[in-house]
Amino acid sequence: MVAMTIGFPEDGRDKTIRSVVKLAQELIRRSSRGGIDDYGPVLAVLEDWLTARAVPHRRLHDGAGKLVGLLAEVPGDRPGPWWTLDACVDTAPYGDPTRWSFDPTSGQEREGWLLGRGAADSKLAVAMYCHIAADLAAGARNFAGGLCVLLDVDEHTGNFGGARAYLADPHTARPAGVIIGYPGMNEVVVGGRGLWRATIAVHAMSGHSGSNRTVTSAVSRAARLVGMLDATELPSPDAASGFPLGPKLTVTAFHGGEGFSVTPHRVDINVDVRTTPSFDARDAEALVRSAVSELDADLPAPLPTEVVEVASWPAFRLEEDEQPAAALLFAARAAGLDIRAKTAGPSNIGNLLARHGIPATAGFGVPYEGLHGIDERASLTELPDVYAIHQRAVAALLDVS
């Protein structure tokens, strides 16, 4: 990979990068673990920063009035589409802090790395996107449409509250596309498998484990169902569709029973199916319900097995010449980076956006280590290049003149 710094003058580059790092450090030092911490302190840092630079912004709330993010909006002076930069301000939990070699809220810079939870996912991207918005807001605004910067929390909970509130806001222009600031420098993520998730309640007669009466317990019935699901053959990737990954089914939870002397009357199972354009949510549901029907026919129970859908997102993939992927890929390649378009196995906010018909990329940023694990850190060596590439992509999308 070739390092080439582009996008702004040498004298302004170092000042901008230092400012990006300083803001990211302040964010890391405010713990914002999804579903655990109060998001007010970390969002207040951003509100103060944006206010000081006259970047128009406002808070986002969900339907219950809960604070779920900030939205900065910078309009241009010509009509045109709006584009969005999105990065999450909340983080994964710490895990066991005693296993970290530094404080999870360190925010220190050490040997070219920014240290602490959220350094990689995604407070450095938050700081970078705020600076891009501030540059646009301070200029002549000789661009078309506008730029939104979505700084969402409630992301690591899986609720995506900030993104949902943004999409539901009647006062916000619908984006023509979204660039999501997940880290990783070897590829631009242009797609991802979808998902279909369900809980399954498996029933049986309860009784004493020492009884002479032979009863197939809910545990045994559930274990049979898990075996059936695990043995299911799923389709291979469909080359004709252009989607490079195949579907995947995983049983992710199994709950039921207590102690030793009672056979339980119910066991609950969680099933996660990763879907593709040629094996979608309807196919996933049909597969699971077929296995459930077979179980109930082979091992009858007082109540039928229940399947309740929990979540469903479509798979998505952009072609390399579709925006905003095209602008980001072109800017990266123009900087001399040997970069490829990637379809990810896990789902992401891009899947949520795809449900609304909004194209998105879902990752191009600095190299990292310890994402969601111990000793999370983000490399600062490549930050000037990553910043300039995003800056160039945004300028192309907005038709900056």
Secondary structure, 3 states (H helix, E strand, C coil): CCCCCCCCCHHHHHHHHHHHHHHHHHHHCCCCECCCCCCHHHHHHHHHHHHHCCCCEEEEECCCCCEEEEEEEEECCEEEEEEEEEEECCECCCCCHHHCCCCCCCCCEECCEEECCCHHHHHHHHHHHHHHHHHHHHCCCCCEEEEEEEEECCCCCCCCHHHHHHHHCCCCCCCCEEEECCCCCCEEEEEECEEEEEEEEEECCCEECCCCCCCCCHHHHHHHHHHHHHHCCCCCCCHHHCCCCCCEEEEEEEECCCCCCEECCEEEEEEEEEEECCECHHHHHHHHHHHHHHHHHHCCCCCCCEEEEEEEECCEECCCCCCCHHHHHHHHHHCCCCCEEEEECCCCHHHHHHHCCCCEECCCCCCEECCCCCCCEEECCCHHHHHHHHHHHHHHHHCCC
